[in-house]
Amino acid sequence: MNDTASQLPPPVNLAVAYTPVAFRPAFALLLQLDARFADIVRKAREPMIAQIKLAWWRDAFATEPALRPIGEPLLQGLGACGDVIAPSALEDLVSAWELMLGEGEWAAQDVEAHAALRGRGVFGSYAAWSGEGCDVSALSHQWARDALRMEFPSKLNVPNNQPLPALPKGRKLRPLSILAMSVRKVTGLRLIGHALTGW
């Protein structure tokens, strides 16, 4: 795990630690990008400025690796991952966060569209890499909604009364269940216990 990954929240680092080595760097990078885009939205005083920043990332992703801007560690990490991360996953993440640039409380349809894109970009990518053939769309959608509610409580002031979808079984998909539980405020020993045993 690189230094940038170590700056992720502990539950997210726990999920990364349980990721198979073959695609651990790529999964960590997706989570780092997701956190960066969330930070852009969080700190945006003017939606237009945040839009410009997200457009910069979209353009950087679309540029040939050798021609991408230098000096940005996450872009360097993307280059190191090669073609492991699908361009569509990067596009999904940027598009998901662009939907959250409005002022005031977010519209329900924008939240749902965000959850679908963000969940597909992160959970969908992991599921494809794992080769488990498991449909994680319901879990990914709920994770993205729960994460948004936790990250931006003033923007999404809606009680969480949706039950958590069935967690995937098996060690290989454990990182996804760790992430899903962590945004339900499952922390500490309970989350570590789940990581170890799946329960």
C-alpha positions in Angstrom: 0.0 0.0 0.0 1.4 3.3 -1.0 1.6 6.5 1.1 -1.4 8.0 -0.6 -3.5 4.9 0.2 -2.4 5.1 3.8 -4.2 8.5 4.0 -7.6 6.8 3.4 -9.8 6.3 6.4 -9.0 3.2 8.5 -12.0 1.2 7.4 -11.2 1.8 3.7 -7.6 0.8 4.3 -8.9 -2.4 5.9 -10.8 -3.1 2.8 -7.7 -2.5 0.7 -5.6 -4.7 2.9 -8.1 -7.6 2.2 -8.0 -7.1 -1.5 -6.1 -9.7 -3.6 -2.6 -8.6 -4.4 -3.1 -8.9 -8.1 -5.5 -5.9 -8.2 -4.9 -4.3 -4.8 -3.1 -1.2 -6.3 -5.9 -0.6 -8.8 -8.6 -0.9 -6.1 -6.7 1.4 -3.8 -6.3 3.9 -6.6 -10.1 3.9 -7.4 -10.9 4.6 -3.8 -8.3 7.4 -3.7 -9.8 9.0 -6.8 -13.2 8.7 -5.3 -12.0 10.4 -2.1 -10.3 13.2 -4.2 -13.5 13.9 -6.1 -15.5 13.9 -2.9 -13.1 16.5 -1.5 -13.4 18.7 -4.6 -17.2 18.7 -4.1 -16.9 19.3 -0.4 -14.6 22.2 -0.7 -16.3 23.9 -3.6 -17.4 27.4 -2.9 -18.3 27.9 -6.5 -19.8 24.9 -8.4 -18.2 26.2 -11.6 -14.7 25.9 -10.1 -15.4 22.4 -9.0 -16.7 21.6 -12.5 -13.5 22.8 -14.0 -11.4 20.6 -11.6 -13.5 17.5 -12.4 -13.3 18.3 -16.2 -9.5 18.5 -15.8 -9.5 14.9 -14.4 -11.8 13.7 -17.2 -9.4 15.2 -19.8 -6.4 13.7 -18.0 -8.0 10.2 -18.0 -8.7 10.5 -21.7 -5.1 11.5 -22.6 -2.5 9.0 -23.6 -0.6 7.9 -20.4 2.7 9.3 -21.7 1.1 12.7 -22.4 -0.7 13.1 -19.1 0.2 16.0 -16.7 3.1 15.3 -14.5 3.3 15.9 -10.8 0.0 14.4 -9.8 0.6 11.2 -7.8 -2.8 9.7 -8.6 -2.2 10.0 -12.3 1.2 8.4 -11.8 -0.5 5.6 -10.0 -3.0 5.2 -12.8 -0.1 4.9 -15.3 1.5 2.2 -13.0 -1.7 0.2 -13.0 -1.6 -0.1 -16.8 -5.0 -1.1 -18.3 -6.3 -2.8 -15.2 -8.8 0.1 -14.5 -11.3 0.4 -17.3 -11.8 3.9 -18.8 -15.5 3.5 -18.2 -14.9 3.2 -14.4 -13.0 6.5 -14.4 -15.7 8.1 -16.4 -18.3 6.8 -14.0 -16.6 8.3 -11.0 -16.1 11.7 -12.6 -19.7 11.8 -13.8 -21.0 10.6 -10.4 -19.4 13.5 -8.6 -20.4 16.1 -11.2 -24.0 15.3 -10.3 -23.3 16.5 -6.8 -22.2 20.1 -7.7 -25.6 21.7 -7.1 -26.2 24.1 -4.2 -28.6 23.3 -1.4 -30.0 19.8 -0.7 -29.5 17.4 -3.5 -32.4 16.1 -5.6 -33.4 12.5 -5.1 -32.9 11.6 -8.8 -29.3 13.1 -8.7 -28.5 11.0 -5.6 -29.8 7.9 -7.2 -27.9 8.5 -10.4 -24.7 9.3 -8.4 -25.1 6.1 -6.5 -25.5 4.0 -9.6 -22.4 5.5 -11.3 -20.2 5.6 -8.2 -21.2 2.0 -7.2 -20.5 0.7 -10.7 -17.2 2.5 -10.9 -15.9 1.1 -7.5 -17.8 -2.1 -6.7 -18.5 -3.0 -10.3 -14.8 -2.8 -11.1 -13.8 -4.9 -8.1 -16.4 -7.6 -8.9 -15.1 -7.8 -12.5 -11.5 -8.2 -11.3 -12.5 -10.8 -8.8 -14.0 -13.1 -11.4 -16.6 -14.2 -9.0 -19.5 -13.6 -11.3 -21.5 -12.0 -8.5 -24.1 -9.3 -9.0 -23.1 -6.6 -6.5 -25.3 -3.8 -8.0 -27.8 -3.6 -5.2 -25.0 -3.6 -2.6 -22.9 -1.0 -4.5 -25.9 1.3 -4.9 -26.7 1.1 -1.2 -23.0 1.7 -0.3 -22.8 4.8 -2.4 -26.0 6.2 -0.9 -24.8 5.4 2.6 -21.4 6.9 2.0 -22.9 10.1 0.6 -25.1 10.4 3.6 -22.2 10.0 5.9 -19.9 12.3 4.0 -22.4 15.1 3.3 -25.0 15.1 6.1 -26.1 18.6 5.5 -26.8 17.9 1.8 -28.5 14.5 2.3 -30.7 14.9 5.3 -32.7 11.8 4.8 -32.9 9.0 7.4 -31.4 5.7 6.4 -34.2 3.1 6.7 -33.1 0.8 3.9 -31.9 -2.6 5.0 -28.4 -3.5 3.9 -28.6 -6.0 0.9 -27.2 -9.4 1.5 -23.4 -9.3 1.9 -21.4 -11.3 -0.6 -19.9 -14.5 0.8 -16.3 -15.6 0.4 -13.0 -14.1 1.2 -12.4 -12.7 -2.2 -15.4 -10.3 -2.0 -14.7 -9.4 1.6 -13.4 -5.9 0.8 -16.9 -4.9 -0.6 -18.7 -6.1 2.5 -16.2 -4.2 4.7 -16.9 -1.0 2.8 -20.6 -1.5 2.9 -20.6 -2.1 6.6 -18.3 0.8 7.4 -20.7 3.4 6.0 -23.3 1.9 8.3 -21.1 3.0 11.2 -19.9 -0.5 11.9 -16.4 0.2 13.3 -13.7 -1.1 15.5 -13.6 -4.7 16.7 -16.9 -5.5 15.0 -15.6 -4.5 11.6 -12.3 -6.2 12.1 -14.2 -9.3 13.2 -16.2 -9.3 10.0 -13.0 -8.9 8.0 -11.5 -11.9 9.6 -14.5 -14.2 9.6 -17.1 -12.8 7.2 -19.7 -12.6 10.0 
